[in-house]
Amino acid sequence: SGTRDTYLDIYNPNYARGQATQMVDYGVTYADMVRFAVFMSEGGPVPDGATITSATLSLYKFSAYDQSYQLRRVLKDWAEGEATWNKARSTLLWSVPGANGVGSDIDAVVVATGSVGWNPGWLNFDVTASVAAMSTGGANYGWKLQPVSGTSALKTYATRESATEAQHPKLVVSYTHTNQPPTVAITSPASGASYVAPAGVVVSANASDVDGSVARVDFYAGSTLIGSDSSAPYSVTW
């Protein structure tokens, strides 16, 4: 659900191809891009701050013809349903059409290389270093493919909208992570506050989890549960 892919089309420079069932590669006239929600803070499955031990990006070519590629990180926050040859999203232009601005649209550094043979099959990239950089705070706007050498002919790759789910783009990530416990602190009433019975005492607390999320805060008087709250600001009336 966190996969996004598209291709930029020089022949239709203002048309978004994000819902297409294929990405098209034919030299400099098209540009293929893919991104994934990787970390929990962006809707992915990997805990924030995890140590990435390996990551492999795979795209399925269902056409003929061989090709070698370079892979570069995208530097602008493009939107699948809005990205065109001219724009990363409806309100953001590419510095150079086709996301060709080195250092502005795409990283100057080639993060991976990969090749695919003549017959249909998987194109694989080792993106371990790239995903590790995202884990330590680098922006995650995915990658752009750039053809380097191979047969000069039209090639097609399956997108997440393809009818064959087994051929959808894949990012396989291995990681290690030590879970950090949540923190909680009562913010009111102040320590030592006194009340005349009968009284309704509002007890409030802050709670957070640096590598996860807080689903609920339970309030106890000793071992007796006095109430729960599932949304911040957390409080119960005792």
Residue pairs with C-beta under 8 A, 6 or more apart in sequence:
1 37
1 43
2 36
2 37
2 38
2 42
2 43
2 44
3 34
3 35
3 36
3 37
3 160
3 168
3 169
3 171
4 18
4 34
4 35
4 36
4 80
4 142
4 160
5 18
5 23
5 32
5 33
5 34
5 35
5 80
5 159
5 160
5 169
6 16
6 17
6 18
6 20
6 23
6 32
6 33
6 78
6 80
6 83
6 159
7 17
7 20
7 23
7 24
7 25
7 30
7 31
7 32
7 33
8 17
8 30
8 31
8 33
8 83
8 84
8 85
8 98
8 99
9 15
9 17
9 24
9 29
9 30
9 84
9 85
10 28
10 29
10 30
10 85
10 97
10 98
11 29
12 84
12 85
13 84
13 85
13 86
13 97
14 84
14 85
14 86
14 87
15 84
16 80
16 81
16 82
16 83
16 84
17 83
17 84
18 79
18 80
18 81
18 82
18 83
19 80
19 81
19 161
20 159
20 161
21 158
21 159
21 161
21 162
21 163
22 62
22 156
22 157
22 158
22 159
22 162
23 30
23 32
23 34
23 59
23 156
23 157
23 158
23 159
24 30
24 32
24 154
24 155
24 156
24 157
25 32
25 67
25 145
25 147
25 154
25 155
25 156
25 157
26 153
26 154
26 155
27 147
27 152
28 98
31 85
31 98
31 99
31 100
31 144
31 145
32 59
32 144
32 145
32 157
33 74
33 78
33 83
33 99
33 142
33 143
33 144
33 145
34 57
34 59
34 142
34 143
34 169
35 74
35 78
35 140
35 141
35 142
35 143
36 44
36 140
36 142
36 169
36 171
37 43
37 44
38 44
38 45
38 46
38 131
38 134
38 140
38 171
38 173
39 46
39 47
39 48
39 50
39 134
39 135
39 140
40 46
40 47
40 48
40 211
40 212
40 213
41 48
42 140
46 52
46 135
46 173
46 175
46 177
47 175
47 177
47 179
47 211
47 212
48 135
48 210
48 211
49 135
49 177
49 210
49 211
50 135
50 175
50 176
50 177
50 211
51 132
51 135
51 175
51 176
51 177
52 128
52 131
52 132
52 135
52 173
52 174
52 175
53 128
53 174
53 175
53 176
54 126
54 128
54 172
54 173
54 174
55 126
55 127
55 128
55 130
55 131
55 132
55 171
55 172
55 173
55 174
56 124
56 125
56 126
56 127
56 128
56 170
56 171
56 172
57 71
57 112
57 124
57 125
57 127
57 143
57 169
57 170
57 171
58 122
58 123
58 124
58 125
58 169
58 170
58 171
58 172
59 122
59 123
59 145
59 157
59 158
59 169
60 120
60 121
60 122
60 123
60 157
60 158
60 167
60 168
60 169
61 67
61 116
61 120
61 121
61 122
61 123
61 155
61 156
61 157
62 120
62 156
62 157
62 158
62 167
63 120
63 154
63 155
63 156
64 118
64 119
64 120
64 153
64 155
65 118
65 150
65 151
65 153
65 154
65 155
66 115
66 116
66 117
66 118
66 150
66 151
67 115
67 116
67 123
67 147
67 149
67 150
67 151
67 155
68 113
68 114
68 115
68 147
68 148
68 149
68 150
69 113
69 114
69 115
69 123
69 125
69 145
69 146
69 147
69 148
70 110
70 112
70 113
70 145
70 146
70 148
71 110
71 111
71 112
71 113
71 114
71 125
71 127
71 130
71 143
71 144
71 145
71 146
72 106
72 107
72 108
72 109
72 110
72 111
72 143
72 144
72 146
73 106
73 107
73 109
73 111
73 130
73 138
73 141
73 142
73 143
73 144
74 99
74 105
74 106
74 107
74 141
74 142
74 143
74 144
75 103
75 104
75 105
75 106
75 107
75 139
75 141
76 88
76 92
76 94
76 99
76 104
76 105
76 141
77 88
77 89
77 92
77 139
77 141
78 88
78 89
78 92
78 99
78 141
78 142
79 88
79 89
79 90
82 88
82 89
82 90
83 89
85 94
85 97
85 98
86 93
86 94
86 97
87 93
87 94
88 94
88 99
88 105
94 100
94 101
94 105
95 101
95 104
95 105
96 104
96 105
99 105
99 106
99 144
100 106
102 108
106 144
111 127
111 129
111 130
111 143
112 125
112 126
112 127
112 130
113 125
113 148
114 123
114 124
114 125
115 123
115 150
116 122
116 123
118 151
123 157
125 143
127 143
127 171
130 143
131 171
131 173
134 140
135 175
157 169
158 164
158 167
158 168
158 169
159 168
159 169
160 168
160 169
162 168
177 211
179 211
179 212
180 209
180 210
180 211
180 212
181 209
182 207
182 208
182 209
182 212
182 214
183 207
183 208
183 209
184 205
184 206
184 207
184 217
185 205
185 206
185 207
186 203
186 204
186 205
187 204
187 205
187 206
188 202
188 203
188 204
189 201
189 202
189 203
195 201
200 237
200 238
201 237
201 238
202 235
202 236
202 237
202 238
203 219
203 226
203 235
203 236
203 237
203 238
204 233
204 234
204 235
205 217
205 219
205 234
205 235
206 232
206 233
206 234
207 214
207 217
207 232
207 234
208 214
214 232
215 230
216 228
216 229
216 230
217 228
217 229
217 230
217 234
218 225
218 227
218 228
219 225
219 226
219 227
219 228
219 229
219 236
219 238
220 226
221 238
226 236
226 238
227 236
227 237
227 238
228 236
229 235
229 236
